[in-house]
């Protein structure tokens, strides 16, 4: 068991006694579920596309090492370091998204990935947490500094990212990003008219996406009309939950993953449902809800506006992304290519989620502990 003295002035001791260990171990639990799902879902996928049986599992485990280091490293930041890091990360992500549009390979009608140094990277994943920090920073600075146009600068940052995501296109990422941005705006304080304006904006945006993006049109039509399009993946997903029942078929005993193309990524929750059953699925959902509710409850007790807005934005992203993935898998909403944090396979998704977790832990560190080496 990890143990440090309260008088330990080293970096690990200082970190251990200030970090919120409830949140830390909750995130670790999700990561453990992710390893189990990689072991359960990826071998069949690897066999189907002609790769070595444990190719994806080995890579998932390899991604865990830099992810854990990232969580620790980022969680040692103070607020000033979080702001500088996020600004640099956002600028880098924007540059890589532009590079993706110019050089990225097109997959299913979208350009979201770019190859760098032998690795396939989805830059928009890293822009999400960075934008939440920048938005919180701008909103808080506007409250503190008379004449500073924080909302305008935050709006420009959001608009730039949304414009680039429209060019890819990535409607799911736009939905998550703009929803959490408006959540921060609401928490920062806005009139009822602005709330109504935001609702109208979302409705108009949804209508325009349906009218002008064929893949959005097809997914919405398929959701409301079973006679339209191919329902293969969602039918297999629902069959997986039916097979799993209450307690599941047992680890490794599921059969739907043999026929589900995205069993290791977008539909990993279906594999969980078949092999571990309703009870474990419910436990995962409760754990995800606990992380969001506990984190937001704690954040709202802070006195620093930046910490409140940044924490809420990051936690809202984590929760909304999880909801969209799970709801798509059980056919509550039209399918969207959005990963389940730490459980879906993908290096960009895991590393970006680790940055978010590190920031959440850094923002939520205990500030009332005083001992050698910690101010």
N, C-alpha and C positions, 0 to 999 in steps of 0.2 A: 504493500500500500504506500502511496506517495505521502511523504511527511516532511514538513519543513518547520523549523522553529520560527516563532513570531519575531525573534530577534535576528533572523537571517537577513543580512543586508544585500545578498546576492540577487541577481536578476530573477532567478527561478523562485526564490523565497518571496521576494517582493510581489512577483506576479501571482503566486499561489494564494497569498493572504488578501489580495485585493480583487481577484477575479470572482465573478459570481459562479460558484461551482455547481449550483442547481442548473443554470443555463448550460454550462460547459458539459456536464454529464448528459443532459438531455440531447444536446447536439451529437455527442459521442454515440448515444443509443441509436439515433437515426443513421449514423455512419455505419454502425454494426449491422443494422438491417440492410443497408446498402451492400455490404460485403456478402451477406447471405443471399441477397437477390442476384448479385453478380455470379455467385457460385451456382445458383439454381437456373437462371435464365440464359446465361451467355454461351454455355457449351453447345447447345443445340443450334444457336445462331451461327456460331463459328463453323460447325460441321456443315451447315447448309450452304455457306458461301465458300467452302473449301479451305478454311484456315485450321490451324492446330486447335484441338478441342478446348484448351484452356487459355487461348490467346487473349480473349477479352477479360477473363478473370485476372490474369497476370497483369494486364495493363491497368485494370481497376485498382488492384493492390498497389501497383507502382505509383498511381496517381495519389494514393492515400498519403504517401510520405511527404511530398511537397505540400499537400493540402493541410496536414497536421502542423507542419512547420509554419505555413502561412497563417493559420489560426493563432498560433502562439506569437509569431512575430508581430502581426497587426494588432493583436490584443494588448501589446505592451505600449501602444501609442497613446499619447495624450491628445487632447482635442486639436491642438495646433498641428500636430503631425498628421492626424487624420485628414484635416482640411488640405494640407499640402499634398499628401499622398493621393487623395481623391482627385484633386485638380490635375495632377500629372497623369493619373490613370484615365481620366475622362478625355484628356487631350490625345493620349496615345490610342485609346479606343476609337475615337472619331477618325484619327488618321488611318487606323487599320480597317475601319468600315469602308472608308473611301477606297483603300487598296483592294478590299474584297470586291467592291463593285467593279473595279477595273480589271482585276486578275483572278478573282475567285471562280471556282467551278460552279456551274449551275446545277442544282439538285431539286427535282420536283418543281421546276419553274421559279426557283429563288436562288439568289447568291448570298449566302450567309457565312460561308467558310473560306478561309484562305490558308494556304500552306506556307509555313515559316519554319526554316531549319528542320524540315522533316516532320513537323507537327501540324495537324489540322486544327485551326483556332477559329472560334466564333467570337469576334470582337465585341458584339453587342451584349454578350453576357457580362462583360466587365464594365460596360458603360452604365448598366443598371444601378449597381450600388454606388458608383461614383456620382451619378446624377442626384441620388437621394441626399448625399452629403453636401454637394454643392448647393442644392435647393435649400436645405436646412440652414446652411451658412448664410446664403443671401437673405433669406427671410429674417433670420435672427439679427443680422447686421443692419437691416433696414429699421428694425425696432430700436436698435442701440444708437444708430448714427443718423441724425437729422439730415434729410436731403439725399440720403443714399437710396438709389432706385433698385432695391434688392429684388422685388417682384419682377421688374422688367428684365433684369439680368438672368434670373431663374427661368423666366419664360423663353428667353432667347436660347438658353441651353437646351430646354425641352424641345423647342421648335426645331433646332438643328438636328437633334437626335431623331426626332420623329420623321423629319424630311428624309434623312438617310435610310431609315428603316422602311419608309414607303418605297424607296427605290429598290430595295432588295427583292421583293417586299417581305415584311415580317409583321403581320397584323397582330399576332399573339403577343409579341414583345411590346408593340405599341400599346396594346390594351393594358398590360401589366404596368408599364412605365407611367403612362398618363394617369391611370387610376390612382397609383400611389402618390404621384405628384399632386393631384388635386386633393388627396387626403391630407397631405402636408399643408396645402394652402388653406383647407378648411380648418385645420387645427391651429394654424397661425392666426386665424380670425378673418372672416369675410362675411359680407352681408348676405341676406336671404336671396337677393337678386342675383348675386354671383353664384350661389348654389344652384338656383334654377337655370342660370346660364350654362353652368357646367353640365347639368343633366341634358339640356338641349344640345349642347356640343357633342356629348357622347351619342345621343340618338342620331344626330345628323351624320356623325362620323361612321357609325355602324351602317347607316343606310348607304352612304357613299362607298364604303368598303364592299358592301353586298353588290352594288351596281357596277363597280369598276374593276374588281379583282375576281377573275373567274374561279380561282380555287376557293375563295370565301363563298361565292355564290353556290358552288357545288356542295360545299360542306353544310351550309345552312339548308339548302334544298333537300339534301340527304337526311338531315336530322328531322325535318318536319314531314317529309314524304318518303316512306320506305321504298316506294317504287322507283325512286330516282337514284341513279348511280350505283356504285359498288359498296356494299356494306360488309365486306369480308372481314376486315380487321375488328370492327366493333361487334359483329356477330360472334367471332371467335372469343373476343374478350368477355362478353356476357356468358358465353358457354363455359369459360374458365371459372367464373364465379359460381355458376350452377354446379359444376363438377366438384368444386371445393367444399360447398356446403358450410356447415358450422365449424368443423375442425380441420378441413383440408385433406388432400390425398396423401400428404406426407412430403418431406423435403426430397426433391428430385424426381417425384413420382408424377408430376403433371405432364399432360400430353399436348395441351393447346400450344405451348411454347414451340413445339415442333413445326407448327403451321402459322404462327403469328410473326410476321416479318420484323416488327418493332418490339418484340417481347423484352428485349434488354434495355430499351430506352423509353419511348413514349407510353408503352403498355406494360411496364414492369409491375404495376400494381395488380394487373390481371394475373400475372404469375404468382404473386403473393396470395391473391385470393384463392387460386386453385390449390396450391400446395400447402398453405398454412390456414386457410379458411377464414370465415367471417370474424371469429374472435380475435385473431392476430391483426386482421385488417382494421378492426375497430380500435385495437390497442395503438396501432400506428397513427390513426386519425386523431385519437385522444392525445397522444404525445405531441403531434404537430400543433394541435389546438392549444395545448398547455404551453408550448414554447411561445406562441404568439400572445396569448392572453397574459401569461406571467410576465413576459418581457414588456408588453405595453403598460401593464399595471405598474410595474416598477419604474418605467420611463416617465410616466405621467406624474410621479412623485418628485422628479428632479426639479431643481430651481432654475437650471440653465436651459433657456429656450432652444438653443442649438442642439443640446443633447436630447431633448424631448422630440424635436422634429426629426432629427437624424435617426434615432432609434425606432420611432414609430414608422418612418418611411421604409427602413430596412426590414423590419418585422412584417410590415404589410406586404412587401414584395415576396418575402419567404412564404407567408400564408396564402397569398393570392395565387402564386405560382403552383403551390401544392394543391390548392382547391381546383384550379383549372385542369391540372393533370388527372387528378382522381375523378373529378366530375366527367371529364371526357371519356375516361376508361369505363365508367358505369353508364354512359350514355345519358347523362343529365343535361349536357350541353353539347353543341357540335364539337367534333374532334379538333384539337389544336396540337401542333408539334411543340409542346412545352414539357421540359423534363421535370421529374420529381426530385427535388434537391437531395443530393447525396445517395439516392437510391437508383436513379436512372444512370446508365452507363454514359460516360463522356467526360473527357479531361477538362474542357473549357467550363462546363457546367459545375463540376466539382470544385475547381480552383476558384471560380467566381463566387460560388456559395461559401467557400472557406474565407474569402476576403470579407464577405458580408458578415459571417459569424465572428470573425476577428474584430470587426468594427463594432458589432453589437456588444461583444464582451468588453471592449475597450471603453465604450460609452457608458456601460453599466457597472464599471468597477466601483468597489466600495471606497468612498472618499473620506470616510470618518475614522479610518484605522490609522493610528499613529504609532510607529515603532521605528527602530533604527533602519535608516536607508529609504524610508518611504515618507514622502511629505503629505 
